[in-house]
Structures are given as structure tokens and as C-alpha cells.
Amino acid sequence: ADVLDKKGDIKKYLYMRVKKTGREIKIAINEAMREAIEYYLSKAKVYSPNQFLFKSKRSSKSLSNVDLFYLIKGWTKAVGLINERYSAHSLRKTWGYQARKYHGASIDMISEKLGHRSSIVTKRYIGIDQEEINKMEEEICI
């Protein structure tokens, strides 16, 4: 029910409540997500909007953090990423880093999306350090 409307179409947005802060966040379901959800629904055994979209293999309950960790571990191993420890948290940090580095998103936008209270937290979170600032100062000569 979180991703499908009453007609069975995929919604434009997903609304979630962050456990840590209690804050509601709005996530746009972009084209890549839409395609992935459509593919998943064509293969998964989801019979009712009241069921969990992703459920634990051990029960009909939602995925736990441990379940998600092992799924991510399997996915990263399948694509050859075996030397690091990956988790939902590292994927979240990677999203923030790539949004800035490769897509030009501002620190303020990333901070808002990640639910950080300040851009200082976001800078530290996505790995902006003094070395990177020094390199930028050397490259930009005005």
C-alpha cells in the first residue's frame, strides 16, 4: 500500500517515518525505482496491499536490520565487492557522496535529504575533509 495506489499503479512518492528522529520523509519514486518495483512485483508473491513488499525469509514480518545486512552482503558479493563491509548505512553515505561528487547536489540539499540538522554533520558524513578543500583551492585559480 505504500508504493501502490488504489488502482494498483505505482505512486509518485513514498512516505516514510524515520525511527531515529520521528520525522516523515518524502522519497520520489524515480524511473529506475519504478522499473525495479515493477520487475520485483512481476516476480514476487505479493498478493495484497496489506502485505509487506519485502518480507523476512523466516516469517511474514518485515525485514529486520540483520536481514537487510545479509541481503546487501549477498548483493555486493555477487558483483565482486568482497573486500569491504557494506550495509544500508554505507549505501546511504554513498548516495550522499555521489549526489555531491557526480551530480552537483549542494550540501544543503543533501543535508535536507539525509535529515541532518546541519550541513557540518553532512560534510563529515560524506567525507569532505581539509585535504579535499586544499586540493580544490589549488585547482581553482581565480
N, C-alpha and C positions, 0 to 999 in steps of 0.2 A: 504494500500500500504506500510505502514511502517513495517508490520510484515509478509506480503506475497510477494513472488517473482512473476514474470510474469507468471509462470506456476501454481501458486496457492499454492505452498509449503511454509511452514513457514521458514523464513530466520534464519540464524545462529546468526545474531546480529541485534539489534535495535539501531538506532542512534537518539539522541535527543539533542536539544539545551536547555541549562539551561537559563531560563529567567533572573535570578538574575545576572549571570556572562556573559552570551552570549557564553559560552564555549560549544562545542559539546562533548557529551559523548557517549561512545560505551558500550552497555549493551549486554552481552552474553545471548542468549535465551537458558537456560539450559533445561534439560529433564523435570523437574517439570513444568516449564513455558510452554514448548511445549505442554505437555499434557493438561494443563489448557486452553491454547489458542485453541487447537483442540476441547476440550469439549465445550468451550464457542461458537466457531463458529458453532458447530453442533446444538446448541440451539438458538443462536441469529439470528436476522433478519438483517444480513448484506448482501446486495445484490451486492455491488460494492466496488472495492478497493478505490474509492474516498470517501466513507462514513467513518465517524468516527467509530472506533472499539467500543468505549464506548461513548454513547451519553446521553445527558440530557433527563430525562423523560418529561421535559416541552417543549423541542424543538429538532430539529435535529442538534443542535450545540453540541460542545464538552462539556464534564463535566467541571463544574466550581469547584473552591476550596470548595465552600459550598456544592455542590452536592457530592463531594468526601468525605467531612467530614461526611455527613449524611449516606453515604454508609458504611463507616468504623464503624460508631457508631452502625448501624444495625448489621453488621457482628460480632462485638465484643459482643454485647448484645446476639446474637444468640448462642454464645459459652460460655456464662456465665461470661464474663468480663464486669461487670457493675459498679464497684466502682471507676474506673479511667476514665479520659478523653483521648481518643485516637484520633489520627489524622495521616495524611500522614507523618507529621514531626516526630511524636513519633515512627512510624513504621520504618522510615529511621534511627533514632537513635538506635532503637532496632537491626536493621540489623548490624550496625557498632559494637555494643556491642557484639552481638552473634558471629560475624565473628572473633573477637579477643578472646573472652572467650571460645568458644566451638570449633572453627575451627583453632585456632592458627595463624590467619592472623596478619601480622605485622602492627604496627601503620602507617608506611609509605604506605603500600598497601591500608589500609582503608582510609587514608587521600587522596590518589590519587582517589580512587573510589568515595568518597563523594565530591570531588572537593574542598577540603580545601587547603588553601595556605600554611599552616604549620601544623606539627604534634602536636604542642602545642594546636591549635584550636581543633584538633581531640580528643586529650586526654581529654580536658574539655568537649567536645561534647558527648563523650560516657561514661563519668563518672569515669575516672581514677583520684582518689584523693589521698591525702597523707596517709589516713588511709589504703587504699588498698596497697600502696607502703610499708608501715610499716609492714603490715601482710606478704607480700611477703618476706621481709627481715628476719622476724622471722622464716619463713618456709624453706628458702633456706640457709642451713648452709654449707659453703664450707671451 
